[in-house]
Amino acid sequence: MKLQVSKNLRVLASACPFPLYIVGGYVRDALSGRDSRDIDICAPSSAEVFCSVAEKCGAEIDAVYKNTGTVKLGFGKEKYEFTCFRSDEYVRGIHTPVKTFFTDNIILDARRRDFKCNAVYYDIKADEFCDPLGGIDDIRNRRVTTVADADKVFGEDGLRLMRLARQSAQTGFIPDKSCLEGARHNCALIADVSPERIFFELDAILHADGKYGVEGAQYNGLKILDDTRVLDVILPELTAGRAMAQNEKFHDHDVLEHSLRTVLYADGSIRFAALLHDIGKPRAFLDSGKYYNHENIGAEIIADVCARLKVPKKLTEQAVKLCKLHMYDLSGDAKEAKIRKLIVNNLDIFDALLLIKQADFSACKDNLSEAPCVTKWRGIFEKMQAEGAPMRLSELAVKGNDLISCGVPPRQVGKVLERFLCDCALNPKLNDKKTLLARAEKVKFI
């Protein structure tokens, strides 16, 4: 098998007085029969010598990091990252190596990596693979093993704990026993990784099925975090639900497993909220011996978790809102008028709310049929649309200036418009300018 290599890269490899290799995910994915766009290259050369050759071949050097022998370069939109062969020395758990030793030994370069499947090289000039650690066999057998003793590999860099879960999930490869044991033994080291990087990896795990289309990849990645107990360190509030039983009439799984399965069944747009939607249950049970009010307790916990992990504001707000509302009308007895008001008051997240209620329902007993609540709510929404009910303030027949003109104090305009929106959602026939202005005379001092 030969890899597809661009003309620019082949010209560069031919011009190098040393072998130029492609390494890492591009090679792994090609051997797995998958496409990949990110290409990392390396060579037994200094960054200065490589840059000199690359520039003569028409490459633009975007950045050079001499301490790590890393070069970012490109041929127009065609971008690459080059690294010199090297061996790194770490302080236990710290992601950045404290010392870097440059070498011309490909085995030493391979040993500094994380997993054997990522340590297969492709010699561009010779058009052949170089496999110093047996990574091709791992790729063929769809397994993940470490490039050295697993305890050493994970002990060197805590970020590898997240990378294990992410890459295993995305590729569908299975970590071997020693790999999992090494990760479990070093799980506490994830606390040394920056919260931004932890969230970046967690988010990638939550959407791992989108990388190569591996079904259930997001769930598989979370299960690895759970199995290695990394999840206990990054989300202890969530794993407090492990082994917490739920009413067998409605649930087949404990609180934690239910949360992970909610992610399994959730649309990609709401998976972070799906993971955390029941995070308030352990504390609610501790407080009262029941799960009552866990949605509001959970919303507070989610806000704290998001602050700790430096989650983007918009995603934080979505997760908090969905947590607060995911239990509403669980028994299906809420009156239509209340659902109409809920829709207009939460229109910005209404679609997401339907998605999380469906995922929550499916995760209870692995039931893929439509949740009764979703059927009910969607029916009410469609009825409102058919009636022409306004769902946004901009759809009302009156504007703020109209209300001010008829005597409503400016400070009250917003409240009056919101009240009119709810009134018209219940009775769309009220959405008439003359009618609303007449009503404004009666409500202007609320």
C-alpha positions, 0 to 999 in steps of 0.5 A: 500500500502507498499513501496519497502524498501531495506533489509539493510534499514529494518535491520537498522529500526529494530535495531533503538530504535525509528521509522525510516521514509522514507520521501519526494520525494520517498514517493510522487512518490511511491504514484503517481505510479512512481519510484524514486531512491533518498531516504531520511530518518529521525527519532526523534533521534540525529545524534550521536545515529543514527550513532551508530546504523547505523554503527553496522548495517554495514553502512558507515558514509560518512559525519555528519553535527551536526548543521542540524542533517544531516548524509550521509551514505551508504551500498556500492552503496546504499546511503541515507541521514538522518536528525533528526526531527527538526524545522528551523528558517529563516531570510526572503529569506535566504535559509540556516536556522539561527537556528535549533531546534531538536524535537521529534514532527513529525508535527513540522518536517513536518512544516519545509518542503515546500509542503504537498506532500513532507511531507508524512512519511513512518514508515519502521518498522511498514510498514505504512504511517504517514500523519501529514498534509494531503499530501496524499490527495494532491498527489491523487489530483495532487495538490501542497499546502504549509505546512503552510501559503504560504506567510510564506513558501516562505518568509522563503526561496527564493529557494522554488520559483524555487522548486515550478516551478520545482517540479510542472512541473516534477510531473504534479501537479498543485499549488493551488491559495494560493500557487501561490499568496504566491510565487508571493508576495515573488518573489523578494526573488529569488534574495537572492539565489545564481546564481549557484543554480538559474541556476541549478533549471532553467536547471532542469525546462527546462528538467522537462519532462525527470524526469517522462515523463510529456508531456510539463513539461518544458513549464508548469514550465516556465509558473509558473515562469512567473505567479509568476513573478519569471522570471521577477527577474531572467531574466528581459531581457526576460520578457521585451517581455511580451505583445510585439506584433509581426506580426500576419502574422507570429506569434500568440504569443507575444515575451515572449510567443513565447520564452516559446513555443520555449522551448516547441517544442525544443529538450532537447539539445538546450532548454536554447538557445531556451529560450533566442533566441529572448531575443534581441527583446525588446532592438532592438525595443526600439532602432529602433521601429523594431526587426531588428538585434535582433539576434546580440543584443540578442547574446550580452545579452545572454553573459551577462545573462550567466555571471550573472547566472554563466552558464557553458562555453560550454552552453554559447557558444552554446546559443550565436552562435545559437542566432546569426544564428537562423535568417539566411535564414529565407525567404529561399532565400539564395543561396546554396553556402552560405549554404554550407559555413555556414555548414562547418564553423558551423559544430559543431553546425549545428545539433543544429541549425536545431533543434532551427530553427525548434523549432522557426518555430513551436512556431510561430503558433504552427505548427509541420510540418517541417520548410521549412528552415530545409528541405532546409538545410538538403537537401543541407547537404545530397547532400554534403555528397553524393558528398563527400564534405569535411566538416572538415579540417581533410578531406582535401587532404592536411595538414599544412605541405604540404602547408609549404613544397610548400612555404606557410608561417606558419602564413598563413597556417590556413587561406589557409586551411580554404579557401580550405575547403570552396572552396572544400565544393562548388566544392568537385572535388577540394579536390585533393592533386595535385590540392590543392598544385597547388592552394596554389602557388597562394594563399599563400600570402593572 
